[in-house]
Amino acid sequence: MSGAAEIPQEYLAGYAQILSEVCASGRRLTRDELADRRALGERAADAGYGLRDLVGAHLRATRAAWPSLRGDPDSLLAGMHQAVDAVAEGYERAQRQAVRQEEAARREFIDDLLHGRSDLGRLAERAERFGLRLSHSHAVAVAHGPVAYDEGDPVARQVERALIARFQSRNTLLTTKDGRLLCVAPGDQPDVLTHFAKHSYAATDGGQVAIGRVQPGPGGVVQSYEEALSVLDLAERLELAEPVLYAADLLVYPVLTRDRQAMADLVLATLGPLTTARGGAQPLLETLTAYFDTGCVAAEAARRLSLSVRAFTYRLARIEQLTGASPTDPSHRYMLQTAVIGARLLDWPTTPLRSP
């Protein structure tokens, strides 16, 4: 509301009488009088009146009462100061409480949204309050950096300012969860998540961002969110260094690990003999990883491992000798590469695997 004249007299109840008494006696406001002023300030805040208007109404009431008052002007000013200060204190207390309640409601909604713990119909109703229309399709981007972030963190505020400056609201939700930055955006606005990824990467000092696929309906947000989390986990296991990863580009990996036991069997059957090598399986597994990651270019793979080409090719020959499969033979390459991917996903040989 605007205009101090709109402040009803009920929020000034007893004020003129207080001024009259303190002016005449020079006393300070009593504890009960201060409590009453605070309560009136809280009620005014809850009713939606502005603090400037409320203070302005008290100043005008003081001016109106001045001609009829008798006593020390300093006492009048001191009493007015006490009363207005108490009103402002109550007003601010009500505002802080409202902010805490709003934050709690928002956090509860976000937790329910990302974990699917609420009735979808009710969740969709609550979502509109936060600018989301869950009947539409959405995608979720998740960013993590070297430290954990919360909503009050400067990094989160920096990314939020960048998004607002570019897109205003655009029916998006920016938040944090488990120390990561999250952005939920409509499925038909991929530029929002691209912008989020760009600024998150910069703000987190080179963090990594995963973007889930667009998913429809009220449950689409949690599906896309879980995909993004899986991609971040996958990136850590496979040591993927790209700053932005898309779930749509990595669908082969969940397929490969869907039957964990089958993948474990492949790893053990194909790469298990490497454990008999001097130094264990890890150096030879790193050799295969570098070879496949460089498109089977031995010279580049050797450079990455700080080896001579001769030493690298010796390792490839040793792998063939132990496994019976040659990395340079196209007919063997797919099996070896799939087994290497499986080993990285299953953290082998660090984590022992069992055959059925």
C-alpha positions as CSV (number, residue, x, y, z in Angstrom):
1,M,0.0,0.0,0.0
2,S,1.2,3.6,-0.6
3,G,0.4,6.8,1.2
4,A,0.6,7.3,5.0
5,A,-3.1,8.4,5.1
6,E,-4.0,4.7,4.4
7,I,-2.7,3.6,7.8
8,P,-5.8,3.0,9.9
9,Q,-6.0,4.6,13.3
10,E,-6.0,1.2,15.0
11,Y,-2.2,1.0,14.4
12,L,-1.8,4.3,16.3
13,A,-4.1,3.3,19.2
14,G,-3.0,4.9,22.5
15,Y,-0.1,6.8,20.9
16,A,-1.4,10.3,21.6
17,Q,-2.1,9.4,25.2
18,I,1.5,8.1,25.6
19,L,2.9,11.4,24.2
20,S,0.8,13.4,26.5
21,E,2.0,11.5,29.6
22,V,5.7,11.4,28.7
23,C,5.7,15.1,27.8
24,A,4.0,16.1,31.1
25,S,6.0,13.8,33.4
26,G,9.3,13.3,31.5
27,R,9.0,9.6,32.1
28,R,10.1,6.8,29.7
29,L,7.7,4.4,28.1
30,T,6.8,1.4,30.3
31,R,7.6,-2.2,29.4
32,D,3.9,-2.8,28.7
33,E,3.7,0.2,26.4
34,L,6.7,-0.8,24.5
35,A,5.3,-4.3,24.1
36,D,2.0,-2.8,22.8
37,R,3.9,-0.7,20.2
38,R,5.9,-3.8,19.0
39,A,2.7,-5.8,18.7
40,L,1.1,-3.0,16.6
41,G,4.2,-3.0,14.4
42,E,3.9,-6.7,13.9
43,R,0.2,-6.5,13.0
44,A,0.8,-3.7,10.5
45,A,3.5,-5.8,8.8
46,D,1.2,-8.8,8.7
47,A,-1.5,-6.6,7.2
48,G,0.8,-5.5,4.4
49,Y,1.4,-1.9,5.3
50,G,4.8,-0.3,4.5
51,L,7.2,0.7,7.3
52,R,7.7,4.2,5.8
53,D,4.0,4.8,5.8
54,L,3.7,3.5,9.4
55,V,6.5,5.8,10.6
56,G,5.1,8.7,8.6
57,A,1.7,8.2,10.3
58,H,3.4,8.4,13.7
59,L,5.2,11.6,12.8
60,R,2.0,13.2,11.6
61,A,0.2,12.1,14.8
62,T,3.0,13.7,16.8
63,R,2.7,17.0,14.9
64,A,-1.0,17.0,15.3
65,A,-0.8,16.4,19.1
66,W,2.0,19.0,19.6
67,P,-0.2,22.1,20.1
68,S,-2.2,20.5,22.9
69,L,0.8,19.1,24.8
70,R,2.3,20.7,27.9
71,G,5.8,19.9,29.1
72,D,9.4,19.4,28.1
73,P,9.9,19.1,24.3
74,D,12.9,16.9,24.8
75,S,10.7,14.4,26.7
76,L,8.2,14.5,23.8
77,L,10.9,13.7,21.3
78,A,12.4,11.0,23.5
79,G,9.0,9.4,23.9
80,M,8.3,9.6,20.2
81,H,11.6,8.0,19.5
82,Q,11.0,5.1,21.9
83,A,7.5,4.5,20.5
84,V,8.5,4.6,16.8
85,D,11.6,2.5,17.5
86,A,9.4,-0.2,19.2
87,V,6.9,-0.1,16.3
88,A,9.8,-0.6,13.8
89,E,11.2,-3.4,15.9
90,G,7.9,-5.3,15.9
91,Y,7.5,-4.6,12.2
92,E,11.0,-6.0,11.4
93,R,10.4,-9.0,13.6
94,A,7.3,-9.9,11.7
95,Q,9.1,-9.5,8.4
96,R,12.0,-11.8,9.6
97,Q,9.4,-14.4,10.7
98,A,7.7,-14.1,7.3
99,V,11.0,-14.6,5.5
100,R,11.9,-17.6,7.6
101,Q,8.5,-19.1,6.9
102,E,8.8,-18.5,3.2
103,E,12.3,-20.0,3.1
104,A,11.1,-23.0,5.0
105,A,8.2,-23.5,2.6
106,R,10.5,-23.1,-0.4
107,R,13.0,-25.6,1.0
108,E,10.3,-28.1,1.8
109,F,8.9,-27.7,-1.7
110,I,12.3,-28.1,-3.3
111,D,13.0,-31.3,-1.3
112,D,9.6,-32.7,-2.2
113,L,10.1,-31.7,-5.9
114,L,13.5,-33.4,-6.2
115,H,12.6,-36.5,-4.3
116,G,9.0,-37.1,-5.5
117,R,7.8,-37.3,-1.9
118,S,4.5,-35.4,-2.4
119,D,1.3,-36.1,-4.2
120,L,1.9,-34.9,-7.8
121,G,-1.3,-32.9,-8.0
122,R,-0.6,-31.0,-4.7
123,L,3.0,-30.6,-5.8
124,A,1.9,-29.0,-9.1
125,E,-0.3,-26.5,-7.1
126,R,2.6,-25.5,-4.8
127,A,4.9,-25.2,-7.8
128,E,3.0,-22.3,-9.3
129,R,3.8,-20.3,-6.2
130,F,7.5,-20.6,-7.2
131,G,7.0,-19.9,-10.9
132,L,6.9,-23.5,-12.2
133,R,4.2,-25.2,-14.2
134,L,4.8,-28.9,-13.7
135,S,2.2,-29.9,-16.3
136,H,4.9,-28.8,-18.9
137,S,8.2,-30.4,-19.6
138,H,11.3,-29.5,-17.7
139,A,15.0,-30.1,-17.6
140,V,17.4,-29.8,-14.7
141,A,21.1,-28.7,-14.6
142,V,23.3,-29.4,-11.6
143,A,26.6,-27.8,-11.0
144,H,29.2,-28.7,-8.4
145,G,32.5,-27.1,-7.6
146,P,35.4,-27.5,-5.2
147,V,33.3,-26.5,-2.2
148,A,29.7,-26.9,-1.1
149,Y,27.3,-24.0,-1.7
150,D,24.0,-22.9,-0.1
151,E,21.5,-20.3,-1.2
152,G,23.1,-17.5,0.8
153,D,26.5,-18.2,-0.8
154,P,28.0,-15.5,-3.0
155,V,28.5,-18.0,-5.8
156,A,24.7,-18.8,-5.8
157,R,23.8,-15.1,-5.8
158,Q,26.2,-14.4,-8.6
159,V,24.7,-17.1,-10.8
160,E,21.2,-16.0,-9.9
161,R,22.0,-12.3,-10.8
162,A,23.3,-13.5,-14.2
163,L,20.2,-15.5,-15.0
164,I,17.8,-12.7,-13.9
165,A,19.7,-10.1,-15.9
166,R,19.3,-12.3,-19.0
167,F,16.0,-14.0,-18.7
168,Q,14.1,-12.3,-15.8
169,S,12.0,-15.1,-14.3
170,R,11.2,-17.2,-17.4
171,N,9.5,-19.8,-15.1
172,T,12.8,-21.0,-13.8
173,L,13.9,-22.1,-10.3
174,L,17.4,-21.6,-9.1
175,T,18.3,-23.3,-5.8
176,T,20.9,-25.4,-4.0
177,K,20.8,-29.0,-2.9
178,D,23.5,-31.0,-1.1
179,G,26.1,-28.3,-1.7
180,R,25.4,-28.1,-5.5
181,L,23.8,-25.4,-7.6
182,L,20.6,-26.4,-9.4
183,C,18.5,-24.8,-12.2
184,V,15.1,-26.1,-13.2
185,A,14.0,-24.6,-16.6
186,P,11.1,-25.2,-19.0
187,G,12.0,-27.9,-21.6
188,D,11.5,-25.5,-24.5
189,Q,14.1,-23.0,-23.2
190,P,17.4,-24.8,-23.4
191,D,19.2,-21.4,-23.6
192,V,18.4,-20.9,-19.9
193,L,20.4,-24.0,-18.8
194,T,23.2,-23.2,-21.2
195,H,23.5,-19.7,-19.6
196,F,23.3,-21.3,-16.2
197,A,26.1,-23.7,-17.1
198,K,28.3,-20.9,-18.4
199,H,28.0,-18.8,-15.4
200,S,28.2,-21.7,-12.9
201,Y,31.4,-22.9,-14.5
202,A,32.9,-19.4,-14.1
203,A,31.5,-18.8,-10.6
204,T,32.6,-22.1,-9.2
205,D,36.2,-21.6,-10.5
206,G,36.0,-24.4,-13.1
207,G,33.3,-26.6,-11.6
208,Q,31.4,-29.1,-13.7
209,V,27.8,-29.0,-14.9
210,A,25.5,-31.9,-15.8
211,I,22.3,-31.3,-17.7
212,G,19.5,-33.9,-17.6
213,R,17.2,-34.6,-20.5
214,V,13.9,-32.8,-20.9
215,Q,11.2,-34.8,-19.1
216,P,7.4,-34.3,-19.3
217,G,4.8,-33.9,-16.6
218,P,4.9,-33.4,-12.8
219,G,7.5,-36.1,-12.3
220,G,9.7,-34.8,-15.0
221,V,11.8,-32.6,-12.8
222,V,12.9,-35.4,-10.5
223,Q,13.7,-37.6,-13.4
224,S,15.9,-35.0,-15.1
225,Y,17.5,-34.1,-11.7
226,E,18.4,-37.8,-11.1
227,E,19.8,-38.1,-14.6
228,A,22.0,-35.0,-14.0
229,L,23.3,-36.5,-10.7
230,S,24.1,-39.8,-12.4
231,V,26.1,-37.9,-15.0
232,L,28.2,-36.2,-12.4
233,D,28.8,-39.5,-10.7
234,L,29.7,-41.0,-14.1
235,A,32.1,-38.1,-14.9
236,E,33.9,-38.7,-11.6
237,R,34.3,-42.4,-12.3
238,L,35.4,-42.0,-15.9
239,E,37.4,-38.9,-15.2
240,L,35.5,-36.9,-17.8
241,A,36.9,-33.4,-17.8
242,E,34.4,-31.6,-20.0
243,P,32.9,-28.6,-18.2
244,V,29.4,-29.3,-19.4
245,L,28.0,-32.8,-19.8
246,Y,24.6,-33.8,-21.3
247,A,22.8,-36.9,-20.2
248,A,21.5,-37.3,-23.7
249,D,25.1,-37.8,-24.9
250,L,26.0,-40.4,-22.3
251,L,23.1,-42.8,-22.5
252,V,25.3,-45.7,-23.5
253,Y,26.9,-45.8,-20.0
254,P,23.7,-46.5,-18.0
255,V,22.9,-49.2,-20.6
256,L,26.3,-50.8,-20.0
257,T,25.9,-50.9,-16.3
258,R,22.2,-51.8,-16.1
259,D,23.2,-55.4,-15.6
260,R,26.0,-54.9,-13.1
261,Q,26.8,-58.6,-12.8
262,A,27.1,-59.1,-16.5
263,M,29.5,-56.1,-16.7
264,A,31.5,-57.5,-13.8
265,D,31.8,-60.9,-15.5
266,L,33.0,-59.1,-18.7
267,V,35.7,-57.1,-16.8
268,L,37.0,-60.2,-15.0
269,A,36.9,-62.5,-18.0
270,T,38.6,-59.9,-20.3
271,L,40.9,-57.9,-18.0
272,G,41.3,-60.3,-15.0
273,P,44.6,-61.7,-16.4
274,L,46.2,-58.3,-16.1
275,T,46.4,-58.7,-12.4
276,T,49.2,-61.2,-12.9
277,A,51.4,-58.6,-14.5
278,R,54.3,-57.1,-12.5
279,G,52.9,-54.0,-10.8
280,G,49.4,-55.3,-11.1
281,A,46.6,-54.5,-13.5
282,Q,46.4,-50.7,-12.9
283,P,49.3,-49.6,-15.2
284,L,48.1,-51.7,-18.1
285,L,44.5,-50.6,-17.5
286,E,45.7,-47.0,-17.7
287,T,47.5,-47.9,-20.9
288,L,44.3,-49.1,-22.5
289,T,42.3,-46.1,-21.2
290,A,44.8,-43.7,-22.8
291,Y,44.8,-45.7,-26.0
292,F,41.1,-45.7,-26.4
293,D,40.7,-42.1,-25.2
294,T,43.0,-40.8,-27.9
295,G,41.3,-42.7,-30.7
296,C,43.8,-45.5,-30.7
297,V,46.7,-43.2,-31.6
298,A,49.7,-44.8,-29.8
299,A,52.0,-41.7,-30.0
300,E,49.4,-39.4,-28.4
301,A,48.5,-42.0,-25.8
302,A,52.2,-42.5,-24.9
303,R,52.6,-38.7,-24.5
304,R,49.7,-38.6,-22.1
305,L,51.3,-41.3,-20.0
306,S,54.8,-39.7,-20.3
307,L,56.1,-42.8,-22.0
308,S,58.2,-43.4,-25.0
309,V,56.3,-44.9,-28.0
310,R,58.4,-48.0,-27.7
311,A,57.5,-48.4,-24.0
312,F,53.9,-47.9,-24.8
313,T,53.8,-50.4,-27.6
314,Y,55.5,-52.9,-25.4
315,R,52.7,-52.5,-22.9
316,L,50.1,-53.1,-25.7
317,A,52.0,-56.3,-26.6
318,R,52.0,-57.4,-22.9
319,I,48.2,-56.8,-22.7
320,E,47.7,-59.0,-25.8
321,Q,50.0,-61.7,-24.3
322,L,48.0,-61.7,-21.0
323,T,44.5,-61.4,-22.3
324,G,44.7,-63.0,-25.7
325,A,43.0,-59.9,-27.2
326,S,44.9,-57.3,-29.2
327,P,43.9,-53.6,-28.7
328,T,45.1,-52.9,-32.2
329,D,42.8,-55.6,-33.7
330,P,39.4,-54.1,-34.6
331,S,37.7,-57.5,-33.9
332,H,39.0,-57.4,-30.3
333,R,38.9,-53.6,-29.7
334,Y,35.2,-53.3,-28.9
335,M,35.3,-56.0,-26.3
336,L,38.4,-54.5,-24.7
337,Q,37.1,-51.0,-24.7
338,T,33.8,-52.0,-23.2
339,A,35.6,-53.9,-20.5
340,V,37.8,-50.9,-19.8
341,I,34.7,-48.7,-19.5
342,G,33.1,-51.3,-17.2
343,A,36.3,-51.4,-15.0
344,R,36.2,-47.6,-14.6
345,L,32.5,-47.6,-13.8
346,L,32.9,-50.4,-11.3
347,D,36.2,-49.0,-9.9
348,W,38.1,-52.1,-10.7
349,P,40.7,-53.2,-9.7
350,T,40.5,-51.0,-6.6
351,T,37.1,-52.6,-5.8
352,P,37.2,-56.4,-6.0
353,L,34.6,-58.0,-8.3
354,R,33.0,-61.4,-7.8
355,S,31.8,-63.8,-10.4
356,P,28.5,-65.6,-9.7
